[in-house]
Amino acid sequence: MNRLEGKVALVTGGARGIGRAICEAYVTEGAKVAVADLLERDATDTAKALGDQAMSLAMDVTDLGSIKDGVQTVEAAWGGIDILVNNAGIFNMASIEEVTVDDYRRQYDVNVGGTIFAIQAVVPGMKARGRGGAIINLASQAGRRGEPNIVLYCSTKAAVISVTQSLALELAKDKIRVNAIAPGVIDTPMWDVVDGLFAKYENKVPGQKKKEVGEAVPLGYMGKPDDVASPCVFLASHDARYVTAQTINVDGGNWMS
């Protein structure tokens, strides 16, 4: 449909899973896409698979210099950035007795800091061009509610929702829209890690938790990365021109708001 024709997008954590699906959808809709990821080889593979409309960037969202370098590379190559998707994120579990300062800092640095400082890096260029922009942050259903043994991840994703609201209001005058998506249980390689952690904390056999959470979704199954990519296209497009400060649930009915 070419809803993103002529647009330039930067997707953090774009090499695999949900991030890759977003990159693929954006290229299909006519955008040029910078696939930014700490996993440099995977980012390169994804960009190659997407063809001339994509480039890869080695980016560490906990490193302000790395973020700025990546943004400048895209701006120099393609003239600016119209769309930013903050997809980079990490997950870990721990009981409150086991939470460490290092894990606290790491999850907040990636999930919250990475979101804030990537936005900080792209906003000056968006303002200077005067064309507005679309920023999409990946939150989670875990940011809508607390869950046992996941205090750090849940609180980081709640913070992403709050960041989305605050910056949407701050940037509205510049026609820069800021929204978020809160995925539910999405079948990606990350879920193998999550399933293993639940096996430890809930005394389950490998694969049991993944099966249970899929069956518990009102629609009856786990989502796919494409299920998240589609609303990412909508939020980046002109179709969403009057949508800002919102967090859209993409979770099969797990959370109602």
C-alpha positions as CSV (number, residue, x, y, z in Angstrom):
1,M,0.0,0.0,0.0
2,N,3.1,2.3,0.3
3,R,1.7,4.1,3.3
4,L,5.3,5.0,4.3
5,E,6.6,6.0,0.9
6,G,9.4,8.6,1.1
7,K,9.8,8.1,4.9
8,V,13.0,7.1,6.7
9,A,12.7,4.9,9.8
10,L,15.2,4.0,12.5
11,V,14.4,0.8,14.4
12,T,16.4,-0.1,17.5
13,G,16.6,-3.8,18.3
14,G,15.7,-4.3,14.6
15,A,17.7,-7.4,13.9
16,R,15.4,-10.2,15.2
17,G,12.0,-11.0,16.4
18,I,9.5,-8.1,16.6
19,G,12.1,-5.6,15.5
20,R,12.8,-7.5,12.3
21,A,9.1,-7.9,11.5
22,I,8.7,-4.1,11.9
23,C,11.6,-3.5,9.6
24,E,10.2,-5.8,7.0
25,A,6.7,-4.2,7.2
26,Y,8.2,-0.7,6.9
27,V,10.2,-1.6,3.8
28,T,7.1,-3.3,2.3
29,E,5.2,0.0,2.9
30,G,7.8,2.0,1.0
31,A,10.1,3.3,3.8
32,K,13.8,3.2,4.0
33,V,14.9,1.5,7.2
34,A,18.0,1.6,9.4
35,V,18.2,-1.7,11.3
36,A,20.0,-0.8,14.5
37,D,21.1,-3.5,16.9
38,L,23.8,-4.5,19.3
39,L,23.9,-7.8,17.4
40,E,25.8,-6.4,14.5
41,R,26.0,-9.5,12.4
42,D,22.2,-10.1,12.7
43,A,21.5,-6.5,11.9
44,T,23.6,-6.9,8.7
45,D,21.8,-10.1,7.7
46,T,18.4,-8.4,8.2
47,A,19.4,-5.3,6.2
48,K,20.8,-7.5,3.4
49,A,17.6,-9.5,3.3
50,L,15.6,-6.2,2.9
51,G,17.6,-4.9,0.0
52,D,18.6,-1.4,-1.0
53,Q,15.9,0.2,1.1
54,A,17.7,-0.9,4.3
55,M,21.0,-0.3,6.1
56,S,22.4,-1.8,9.2
57,L,23.8,0.0,12.3
58,A,25.8,-1.4,15.2
59,M,24.1,0.4,18.1
60,D,24.2,0.1,21.8
61,V,21.3,2.0,23.3
62,T,23.0,2.3,26.6
63,D,25.8,4.3,25.0
64,L,24.9,7.9,24.1
65,G,27.8,8.1,21.7
66,S,26.6,5.0,19.9
67,I,23.1,6.4,19.6
68,K,24.2,9.8,18.3
69,D,26.6,8.2,15.8
70,G,23.9,6.0,14.4
71,V,21.4,8.8,14.1
72,Q,24.0,11.0,12.3
73,T,24.8,8.1,9.9
74,V,21.2,7.8,8.9
75,E,20.7,11.6,8.6
76,A,23.8,11.9,6.4
77,A,22.8,9.0,4.2
78,W,19.1,9.6,3.8
79,G,18.6,13.3,4.7
80,G,16.8,12.8,8.0
81,I,14.7,10.5,10.2
82,D,10.9,10.6,10.0
83,I,10.1,7.5,12.2
84,L,11.8,6.2,15.3
85,V,10.8,2.8,16.8
86,N,12.3,2.1,20.2
87,N,12.2,-1.7,20.2
88,A,15.4,-2.6,21.9
89,G,14.8,-4.2,25.3
90,I,15.9,-6.9,27.7
91,F,14.1,-9.1,30.2
92,N,15.1,-10.9,33.4
93,M,13.4,-12.4,36.4
94,A,14.4,-12.3,40.1
95,S,12.7,-12.5,43.4
96,I,13.0,-9.3,45.4
97,E,15.7,-11.0,47.6
98,E,17.7,-11.7,44.4
99,V,17.4,-8.4,42.6
100,T,20.9,-6.9,42.1
101,V,22.0,-3.4,41.5
102,D,23.7,-4.5,38.2
103,D,20.5,-6.0,36.9
104,Y,18.5,-3.0,38.0
105,R,20.9,-0.6,36.1
106,R,21.0,-2.8,33.0
107,Q,17.3,-3.2,32.6
108,Y,16.6,0.5,33.2
109,D,19.5,1.6,31.0
110,V,18.2,-0.5,28.1
111,N,14.5,-0.3,28.4
112,V,14.0,3.2,29.8
113,G,17.3,5.1,29.1
114,G,17.6,3.6,25.6
115,T,14.1,4.9,24.8
116,I,14.6,8.4,26.2
117,F,18.0,9.0,24.7
118,A,17.2,7.7,21.3
119,I,14.3,10.1,21.2
120,Q,16.6,12.9,22.4
121,A,18.9,12.1,19.5
122,V,16.3,12.2,16.7
123,V,14.2,15.1,17.9
124,P,16.6,18.0,16.9
125,G,16.6,16.7,13.3
126,M,12.9,16.2,13.2
127,K,12.3,19.8,14.5
128,A,14.9,21.3,12.1
129,R,13.2,19.7,9.0
130,G,9.8,20.9,10.1
131,R,8.0,17.9,8.9
132,G,7.0,16.5,12.2
133,G,7.6,12.8,12.9
134,A,6.4,9.6,14.5
135,I,8.0,7.9,17.5
136,I,6.8,4.5,18.6
137,N,7.9,2.9,21.8
138,L,7.6,-0.7,22.7
139,A,6.1,-1.1,26.1
140,S,4.5,-4.4,27.3
141,Q,1.4,-5.8,29.0
142,A,3.9,-6.1,31.9
143,G,3.8,-2.3,32.1
144,R,0.1,-2.4,32.7
145,R,0.2,-4.7,35.7
146,G,2.6,-6.1,38.3
147,E,3.8,-9.7,38.0
148,P,5.6,-11.7,40.6
149,N,9.4,-12.0,40.3
150,I,9.4,-9.4,37.5
151,V,9.6,-6.2,39.4
152,L,12.4,-4.7,37.3
153,Y,10.9,-5.5,33.9
154,C,7.4,-4.5,34.8
155,S,8.5,-1.2,36.2
156,T,10.7,-0.4,33.2
157,K,7.8,-0.9,30.9
158,A,5.4,1.1,33.0
159,A,8.0,3.9,32.8
160,V,8.0,3.6,29.0
161,I,4.3,4.2,29.0
162,S,4.8,7.3,31.2
163,V,7.7,8.5,29.0
164,T,5.4,8.1,25.9
165,Q,2.7,10.3,27.5
166,S,5.1,13.0,28.7
167,L,7.0,13.4,25.5
168,A,3.9,13.3,23.3
169,L,2.7,16.4,25.2
170,E,6.1,18.1,25.0
171,L,6.5,17.4,21.3
172,A,3.0,17.9,20.1
173,K,3.6,21.6,19.1
174,D,6.3,20.3,16.7
175,K,3.9,17.8,15.1
176,I,6.0,14.9,16.5
177,R,3.6,12.2,17.6
178,V,4.7,9.8,20.3
179,N,2.8,6.6,20.9
180,A,3.5,3.1,22.3
181,I,2.5,-0.4,21.7
182,A,2.1,-2.9,24.6
183,P,2.5,-6.4,23.3
184,G,1.3,-9.4,25.1
185,V,2.8,-12.8,24.7
186,I,4.5,-12.8,21.3
187,D,6.2,-15.9,20.0
188,T,9.8,-14.8,19.4
189,P,13.2,-16.3,20.3
190,M,13.1,-14.2,23.5
191,W,10.3,-16.3,24.8
192,D,12.6,-19.4,25.0
193,V,14.6,-17.4,27.5
194,V,11.5,-16.3,29.3
195,D,10.1,-19.8,29.4
196,G,13.4,-21.0,31.0
197,L,13.2,-18.4,33.7
198,F,9.6,-19.3,34.5
199,A,10.7,-23.0,34.7
200,K,13.1,-22.0,37.4
201,Y,10.8,-19.7,39.5
202,E,7.6,-21.7,39.1
203,N,9.0,-25.2,39.0
204,K,7.8,-25.9,35.5
205,V,9.2,-28.2,32.8
206,P,10.7,-26.4,29.8
207,G,7.9,-25.4,27.4
208,Q,5.1,-25.6,29.9
209,K,4.8,-21.9,30.7
210,K,4.9,-20.9,27.0
211,K,2.0,-23.4,26.4
212,E,0.1,-22.1,29.4
213,V,0.3,-18.4,28.6
214,G,-0.7,-19.0,25.0
215,E,-3.8,-21.0,26.0
216,A,-4.7,-18.3,28.6
217,V,-4.9,-15.5,26.1
218,P,-8.6,-14.7,25.4
219,L,-8.0,-15.3,21.7
220,G,-6.4,-18.6,22.6
221,Y,-2.9,-18.3,21.2
222,M,0.4,-16.4,21.3
223,G,0.8,-13.5,18.9
224,K,3.4,-13.4,16.1
225,P,5.8,-10.6,15.4
226,D,3.7,-9.5,12.5
227,D,0.8,-8.8,14.8
228,V,2.9,-6.1,16.4
229,A,4.4,-4.8,13.1
230,S,1.0,-4.0,11.6
231,P,0.0,-1.4,14.3
232,C,3.6,-0.1,14.1
233,V,2.9,0.7,10.4
234,F,-0.4,2.4,11.3
235,L,1.1,4.6,14.1
236,A,3.9,5.7,11.7
237,S,1.5,6.5,8.9
238,H,-0.7,9.4,7.9
239,D,-3.6,7.3,9.0
240,A,-2.6,7.9,12.6
241,R,-2.1,11.7,12.1
242,Y,-4.5,12.5,15.0
243,V,-3.2,9.8,17.4
244,T,-0.6,10.7,20.0
245,A,0.2,9.9,23.7
246,Q,-1.5,6.5,23.4
247,T,-0.4,3.0,24.3
248,I,-2.1,0.4,22.1
249,N,-2.5,-3.1,23.6
250,V,-1.6,-5.8,21.1
251,D,-2.2,-8.8,23.4
252,G,-5.1,-10.9,22.2
253,G,-7.4,-9.4,24.9
254,N,-5.2,-10.0,28.0
255,W,-5.6,-6.4,29.2
256,M,-8.6,-4.1,28.7
257,S,-8.2,-0.3,28.8
